[in-house]
Amino acid sequence: FHQAEGTAALADVETLLQQAGCRFESLIHVGHAAQVIADAAQARGCDAIVMGTRGMSAFGSWALGSIATKVIHLATVPVTLVK
């Protein structure tokens, strides 16, 4: 189930990246998102993590504990957030 849903969710983005000639690797994991992202980056020897945010305000991030904020705390490499 997770593999099929993840593959479907990534299909459009993968097509755009291929058309743009970008190098990428798609990964589908199950678990707490922030921990999975930090662990995947470390396991693959990544130099950095670049991820989008949902445009939450500082208060919204604090109140809801955004995934991006958790990744910043868990990651052992620099994290760049794109709004």
N, CA, C and O atoms as a GROMACS GRO file, in nm:
protein
  332
    1PHE      N    1   0.082  -0.120   0.000
    1PHE     CA    2   0.000   0.000   0.000
    1PHE      C    3   0.086   0.126   0.000
    1PHE      O    4   0.067   0.215  -0.083
    2HIS      N    5   0.182   0.134   0.094
    2HIS     CA    6   0.265   0.254   0.105
    2HIS      C    7   0.349   0.275  -0.020
    2HIS      O    8   0.365   0.388  -0.066
    3GLN      N    9   0.403   0.167  -0.074
    3GLN     CA   10   0.484   0.178  -0.195
    3GLN      C   11   0.401   0.230  -0.311
    3GLN      O   12   0.445   0.319  -0.383
    4ALA      N   13   0.282   0.176  -0.330
    4ALA     CA   14   0.196   0.218  -0.440
    4ALA      C   15   0.152   0.364  -0.424
    4ALA      O   16   0.154   0.439  -0.521
    5GLU      N   17   0.114   0.402  -0.305
    5GLU     CA   18   0.070   0.540  -0.281
    5GLU      C   19   0.187   0.638  -0.297
    5GLU      O   20   0.170   0.746  -0.355
    6GLY      N   21   0.303   0.601  -0.247
    6GLY     CA   22   0.420   0.686  -0.260
    6GLY      C   23   0.462   0.704  -0.406
    6GLY      O   24   0.495   0.814  -0.449
    7THR      N   25   0.460   0.595  -0.480
    7THR     CA   26   0.495   0.600  -0.622
    7THR      C   27   0.400   0.693  -0.698
    7THR      O   28   0.443   0.772  -0.781
    8ALA      N   29   0.271   0.682  -0.669
    8ALA     CA   30   0.172   0.767  -0.736
    8ALA      C   31   0.192   0.914  -0.698
    8ALA      O   32   0.178   1.002  -0.783
    9ALA      N   33   0.223   0.940  -0.572
    9ALA     CA   34   0.240   1.078  -0.525
    9ALA      C   35   0.363   1.144  -0.588
    9ALA      O   36   0.365   1.265  -0.607
   10LEU      N   37   0.464   1.066  -0.619
   10LEU     CA   38   0.589   1.120  -0.673
   10LEU      C   39   0.593   1.129  -0.825
   10LEU      O   40   0.680   1.195  -0.881
   11ALA      N   41   0.500   1.065  -0.893
   11ALA     CA   42   0.505   1.052  -1.038
   11ALA      C   43   0.519   1.186  -1.111
   11ALA      O   44   0.607   1.199  -1.197
   12ASP      N   45   0.436   1.282  -1.081
   12ASP     CA   46   0.440   1.412  -1.151
   12ASP      C   47   0.572   1.486  -1.127
   12ASP      O   48   0.629   1.544  -1.220
   13VAL      N   49   0.619   1.484  -1.004
   13VAL     CA   50   0.744   1.553  -0.971
   13VAL      C   51   0.863   1.485  -1.040
   13VAL      O   52   0.952   1.552  -1.090
   14GLU      N   53   0.863   1.352  -1.041
   14GLU     CA   54   0.972   1.279  -1.107
   14GLU      C   55   0.977   1.313  -1.256
   14GLU      O   56   1.085   1.327  -1.313
   15THR      N   57   0.861   1.325  -1.318
   15THR     CA   58   0.855   1.360  -1.460
   15THR      C   59   0.917   1.498  -1.482
   15THR      O   60   0.997   1.516  -1.574
   16LEU      N   61   0.882   1.595  -1.399
   16LEU     CA   62   0.938   1.730  -1.411
   16LEU      C   63   1.089   1.729  -1.392
   16LEU      O   64   1.161   1.795  -1.466
   17LEU      N   65   1.136   1.657  -1.294
   17LEU     CA   66   1.280   1.651  -1.268
   17LEU      C   67   1.355   1.586  -1.384
   17LEU      O   68   1.462   1.632  -1.422
   18GLN      N   69   1.298   1.480  -1.440
   18GLN     CA   70   1.361   1.413  -1.555
   18GLN      C   71   1.367   1.508  -1.674
   18GLN      O   72   1.470   1.516  -1.742
   19GLN      N   73   1.258   1.579  -1.700
   19GLN     CA   74   1.253   1.672  -1.813
   19GLN      C   75   1.355   1.785  -1.795
   19GLN      O   76   1.410   1.836  -1.892
   20ALA      N   77   1.380   1.824  -1.670
   20ALA     CA   78   1.474   1.932  -1.642
   20ALA      C   79   1.619   1.881  -1.637
   20ALA      O   80   1.712   1.961  -1.626
   21GLY      N   81   1.638   1.751  -1.646
   21GLY     CA   82   1.772   1.695  -1.644
   21GLY      C   83   1.835   1.693  -1.506
   21GLY      O   84   1.957   1.688  -1.493
   22CYS      N   85   1.751   1.698  -1.403
   22CYS     CA   86   1.802   1.697  -1.265
   22CYS      C   87   1.829   1.554  -1.218
   22CYS      O   88   1.754   1.462  -1.249
   23ARG      N   89   1.936   1.539  -1.144
   23ARG     CA   90   1.966   1.410  -1.084
   23ARG      C   91   1.888   1.400  -0.953
   23ARG      O   92   1.888   1.494  -0.873
   24PHE      N   93   1.822   1.287  -0.931
   24PHE     CA   94   1.744   1.270  -0.809
   24PHE      C   95   1.732   1.122  -0.776
   24PHE      O   96   1.757   1.036  -0.860
   25GLU      N   97   1.694   1.096  -0.653
   25GLU     CA   98   1.665   0.960  -0.607
   25GLU      C   99   1.535   0.967  -0.529
   25GLU      O  100   1.522   1.047  -0.436
   26SER      N  101   1.440   0.883  -0.565
   26SER     CA  102   1.314   0.879  -0.493
   26SER      C  103   1.319   0.770  -0.387
   26SER      O  104   1.362   0.658  -0.413
   27LEU      N  105   1.276   0.805  -0.267
   27LEU     CA  106   1.272   0.710  -0.157
   27LEU      C  107   1.134   0.712  -0.095
   27LEU      O  108   1.074   0.818  -0.078
   28ILE      N  109   1.084   0.596  -0.062
   28ILE     CA  110   0.954   0.586   0.004
   28ILE      C  111   0.976   0.508   0.133
   28ILE      O  112   1.014   0.391   0.130
   29HIS      N  113   0.950   0.574   0.246
   29HIS     CA  114   0.968   0.513   0.378
   29HIS      C  115   0.841   0.534   0.459
   29HIS      O  116   0.762   0.624   0.430
   30VAL      N  117   0.823   0.452   0.559
   30VAL     CA  118   0.711   0.466   0.651
   30VAL      C  119   0.767   0.496   0.789
   30VAL      O  120   0.862   0.432   0.834
   31GLY      N  121   0.709   0.593   0.856
   31GLY     CA  122   0.753   0.629   0.991
   31GLY      C  123   0.728   0.775   1.018
   31GLY      O  124   0.660   0.843   0.941
   32HIS      N  125   0.783   0.824   1.126
   32HIS     CA  126   0.771   0.965   1.160
   32HIS      C  127   0.856   1.044   1.060
   32HIS      O  128   0.976   1.022   1.050
   33ALA      N  129   0.794   1.134   0.988
   33ALA     CA  130   0.858   1.200   0.874
   33ALA      C  131   0.992   1.264   0.907
   33ALA      O  132   1.089   1.242   0.834
   34ALA      N  133   0.999   1.341   1.012
   34ALA     CA  134   1.124   1.412   1.045
   34ALA      C  135   1.237   1.313   1.073
   34ALA      O  136   1.349   1.332   1.025
   35GLN      N  137   1.209   1.210   1.148
   35GLN     CA  138   1.312   1.110   1.179
   35GLN      C  139   1.354   1.034   1.054
   35GLN      O  140   1.472   1.007   1.034
   36VAL      N  141   1.257   0.999   0.969
   36VAL     CA  142   1.286   0.928   0.845
   36VAL      C  143   1.375   1.013   0.754
   36VAL      O  144   1.470   0.962   0.695
   37ILE      N  145   1.346   1.142   0.743
   37ILE     CA  146   1.425   1.233   0.660
   37ILE      C  147   1.568   1.244   0.713
   37ILE      O  148   1.663   1.231   0.637
   38ALA      N  149   1.582   1.267   0.842
   38ALA     CA  150   1.715   1.280   0.902
   38ALA      C  151   1.794   1.150   0.890
   38ALA      O  152   1.913   1.154   0.858
   39ASP      N  153   1.730   1.037   0.914
   39ASP     CA  154   1.798   0.908   0.904
   39ASP      C  155   1.840   0.877   0.760
   39ASP      O  156   1.950   0.826   0.737
   40ALA      N  157   1.752   0.907   0.664
   40ALA     CA  158   1.784   0.882   0.523
   40ALA      C  159   1.902   0.967   0.477
   40ALA      O  160   1.989   0.919   0.404
   41ALA      N  161   1.907   1.090   0.519
   41ALA     CA  162   2.018   1.178   0.483
   41ALA      C  163   2.150   1.126   0.540
   41ALA      O  164   2.252   1.126   0.472
   42GLN      N  165   2.146   1.081   0.663
   42GLN     CA  166   2.268   1.030   0.726
   42GLN      C  167   2.311   0.898   0.661
   42GLN      O  168   2.429   0.878   0.635
   43ALA      N  169   2.216   0.809   0.635
   43ALA     CA  170   2.249   0.679   0.576
   43ALA      C  171   2.309   0.692   0.436
   43ALA      O  172   2.390   0.609   0.395
   44ARG      N  173   2.269   0.796   0.363
   44ARG     CA  174   2.319   0.816   0.228
   44ARG      C  175   2.439   0.909   0.221
   44ARG      O  176   2.490   0.937   0.112
   45GLY      N  177   2.485   0.957   0.335
   45GLY     CA  178   2.602   1.044   0.338
   45GLY      C  179   2.577   1.179   0.273
   45GLY      O  180   2.667   1.237   0.212
   46CYS      N  181   2.455   1.230   0.286
   46CYS     CA  182   2.420   1.359   0.225
   46CYS      C  183   2.497   1.472   0.293
   46CYS      O  184   2.526   1.466   0.412
   47ASP      N  185   2.529   1.575   0.215
   47ASP     CA  186   2.598   1.693   0.266
   47ASP      C  187   2.501   1.794   0.325
   47ASP      O  188   2.540   1.876   0.408
   48ALA      N  189   2.375   1.788   0.283
   48ALA     CA  190   2.274   1.885   0.328
   48ALA      C  191   2.136   1.831   0.298
   48ALA      O  192   2.119   1.737   0.220
   49ILE      N  193   2.037   1.893   0.360
   49ILE     CA  194   1.896   1.864   0.335
   49ILE      C  195   1.831   1.994   0.290
   49ILE      O  196   1.847   2.096   0.356
   50VAL      N  197   1.759   1.990   0.180
   50VAL     CA  198   1.681   2.105   0.133
   50VAL      C  199   1.537   2.060   0.129
   50VAL      O  200   1.503   1.961   0.065
   51MET      N  201   1.451   2.134   0.198
   51MET     CA  202   1.310   2.094   0.202
   51MET      C  203   1.219   2.215   0.207
   51MET      O  204   1.259   2.323   0.252
   52GLY      N  205   1.098   2.196   0.162
   52GLY     CA  206   1.000   2.303   0.163
   52GLY      C  207   0.928   2.310   0.296
   52GLY      O  208   0.926   2.216   0.374
   53THR      N  209   0.869   2.425   0.319
   53THR     CA  210   0.784   2.443   0.437
   53THR      C  211   0.643   2.470   0.387
   53THR      O  212   0.622   2.494   0.268
   54ARG      N  213   0.550   2.468   0.476
   54ARG     CA  214   0.412   2.498   0.438
   54ARG      C  215   0.380   2.644   0.462
   54ARG      O  216   0.263   2.683   0.460
   55GLY      N  217   0.481   2.725   0.485
   55GLY     CA  218   0.459   2.868   0.503
   55GLY      C  219   0.399   2.905   0.637
   55GLY      O  220   0.330   3.007   0.649
   56MET      N  221   0.423   2.823   0.737
   56MET     CA  222   0.366   2.849   0.868
   56MET      C  223   0.436   2.966   0.936
   56MET      O  224   0.556   2.988   0.917
   57SER      N  225   0.362   3.039   1.013
   57SER     CA  226   0.421   3.148   1.091
   57SER      C  227   0.504   3.088   1.204
   57SER      O  228   0.497   2.968   1.230
   58ALA      N  229   0.582   3.171   1.269
   58ALA     CA  230   0.663   3.123   1.382
   58ALA      C  231   0.573   3.063   1.489
   58ALA      O  232   0.607   2.960   1.548
   59PHE      N  233   0.459   3.126   1.515
   59PHE     CA  234   0.367   3.074   1.616
   59PHE      C  235   0.309   2.941   1.572
   59PHE      O  236   0.300   2.847   1.651
   60GLY      N  237   0.268   2.932   1.445
   60GLY     CA  238   0.211   2.808   1.394
   60GLY      C  239   0.310   2.694   1.401
   60GLY      O  240   0.274   2.581   1.434
   61SER      N  241   0.435   2.722   1.370
   61SER     CA  242   0.539   2.621   1.377
   61SER      C  243   0.557   2.573   1.520
   61SER      O  244   0.571   2.453   1.545
   62TRP      N  245   0.556   2.666   1.613
   62TRP     CA  246   0.571   2.631   1.754
   62TRP      C  247   0.452   2.550   1.802
   62TRP      O  248   0.469   2.448   1.869
   63ALA      N  249   0.333   2.594   1.769
   63ALA     CA  250   0.213   2.530   1.820
   63ALA      C  251   0.193   2.391   1.763
   63ALA      O  252   0.147   2.301   1.834
   64LEU      N  253   0.227   2.371   1.637
   64LEU     CA  254   0.201   2.243   1.573
   64LEU      C  255   0.323   2.154   1.563
   64LEU      O  256   0.311   2.035   1.532
   65GLY      N  257   0.442   2.209   1.590
   65GLY     CA  258   0.564   2.129   1.582
   65GLY      C  259   0.589   2.078   1.442
   65GLY      O  260   0.583   1.957   1.419
   66SER      N  261   0.617   2.166   1.348
   66SER     CA  262   0.629   2.130   1.207
   66SER      C  263   0.740   2.028   1.183
   66SER      O  264   0.837   2.021   1.258
   67ILE      N  265   0.724   1.951   1.078
   67ILE     CA  266   0.823   1.851   1.040
   67ILE      C  267   0.957   1.919   1.011
   67ILE      O  268   1.062   1.869   1.050
   68ALA      N  269   0.953   2.032   0.942
   68ALA     CA  270   1.077   2.102   0.908
   68ALA      C  271   1.154   2.139   1.034
   68ALA      O  272   1.276   2.122   1.038
   69THR      N  273   1.087   2.189   1.134
   69THR     CA  274   1.152   2.226   1.260
   69THR      C  275   1.214   2.104   1.326
   69THR      O  276   1.324   2.112   1.380
   70LYS      N  277   1.145   1.992   1.323
   70LYS     CA  278   1.198   1.869   1.382
   70LYS      C  279   1.320   1.820   1.306
   70LYS      O  280   1.416   1.772   1.367
   71VAL      N  281   1.316   1.831   1.172
   71VAL     CA  282   1.432   1.788   1.092
   71VAL      C  283   1.554   1.870   1.130
   71VAL      O  284   1.664   1.816   1.144
   72ILE      N  285   1.536   2.001   1.147
   72ILE     CA  286   1.648   2.087   1.185
   72ILE      C  287   1.714   2.035   1.312
   72ILE      O  288   1.837   2.034   1.322
   73HIS      N  289   1.635   1.992   1.408
   73HIS     CA  290   1.688   1.945   1.536
   73HIS      C  291   1.750   1.806   1.528
   73HIS      O  292   1.842   1.774   1.602
   74LEU      N  293   1.699   1.723   1.438
   74LEU     CA  294   1.746   1.585   1.430
   74LEU      C  295   1.864   1.565   1.334
   74LEU      O  296   1.946   1.475   1.354
   75ALA      N  297   1.872   1.646   1.232
   75ALA     CA  298   1.972   1.626   1.127
   75ALA      C  299   2.112   1.657   1.176
   75ALA      O  300   2.134   1.743   1.261
   76THR      N  301   2.207   1.583   1.119
   76THR     CA  302   2.348   1.606   1.152
   76THR      C  303   2.417   1.688   1.043
   76THR      O  304   2.538   1.711   1.049
   77VAL      N  305   2.340   1.731   0.942
   77VAL     CA  306   2.392   1.813   0.832
   77VAL      C  307   2.310   1.940   0.825
   77VAL      O  308   2.201   1.947   0.883
   78PRO      N  309   2.359   2.043   0.754
   78PRO     CA  310   2.281   2.166   0.739
   78PRO      C  311   2.146   2.141   0.672
   78PRO      O  312   2.134   2.057   0.583
   79VAL      N  313   2.044   2.214   0.716
   79VAL     CA  314   1.909   2.204   0.659
   79VAL      C  315   1.871   2.342   0.605
   79VAL      O  316   1.876   2.441   0.677
   80THR      N  317   1.833   2.345   0.477
   80THR     CA  318   1.786   2.468   0.415
   80THR      C  319   1.636   2.454   0.392
   80THR      O  320   1.590   2.358   0.331
   81LEU      N  321   1.560   2.551   0.443
   81LEU     CA  322   1.414   2.550   0.426
   81LEU      C  323   1.375   2.649   0.320
   81LEU      O  324   1.423   2.763   0.318
   82VAL      N  325   1.287   2.607   0.230
   82VAL     CA  326   1.240   2.691   0.121
   82VAL      C  327   1.091   2.713   0.140
   82VAL      O  328   1.014   2.618   0.151
   83LYS      N  329   1.052   2.840   0.144
   83LYS     CA  330   0.910   2.872   0.166
   83LYS      C  331   0.840   2.887   0.034
   83LYS      O  332   0.720   2.913   0.030
   0.00000   0.00000   0.00000
